[in-house]
Every structure is written in C-alpha cells, then in structure tokens.
C-alpha cells in the first residue's frame, strides 16, 4: 500500500500532462500524427525533404509532413515552397 501511495502523484501528473491543452511559444510547434493518438511538441528547426525538423527533449527529429498535421505559428512558414530564384 505504501508503494501505491508514492505512485499516485506520479500517475496523476502524467495523466494531467496528457489531458491538459498544449500551449505553444513563438518557435514551438505541435505535430499531431494523423493515424495515431500522439502529438510531438518542440521547437521548429526547419522544413526540408518534405518533412519537419523539430527539437524535442534536446534531440533534433525529422518527421515526414505526410504523417502529421502541424499546429503553431511557424507551421505556415514550413508549408511555403519557393520556386525559381529571387
């Protein structure tokens, strides 16, 4: 019973983290996977090779754009493709 009492706060925090709405900051984006009930939140690091680069938990991750929908201010910039020269 004592172990259970120590596990309850951690479980409550973990559950609240998943249930709470995700607030993003200026360079932060949220990638919502289309076929899974999963989201990835991190700093927008670029868009290249038809995918988002996001820094999450100190790691740079490449996520194919076809697998996710993007939420956040920087997502708009990621969807623009330049053609030709300036």
Buried (B, 14 or more C-beta within 10 A) or exposed (E): EEEEEEEEEEEEEEEEEEEEEEEBEEEBBBBBEEEEEEBBBBBBBBBEEEBBBBBBEEEEBEBEBEBBEBBBEBBEEBEEEEEEEE
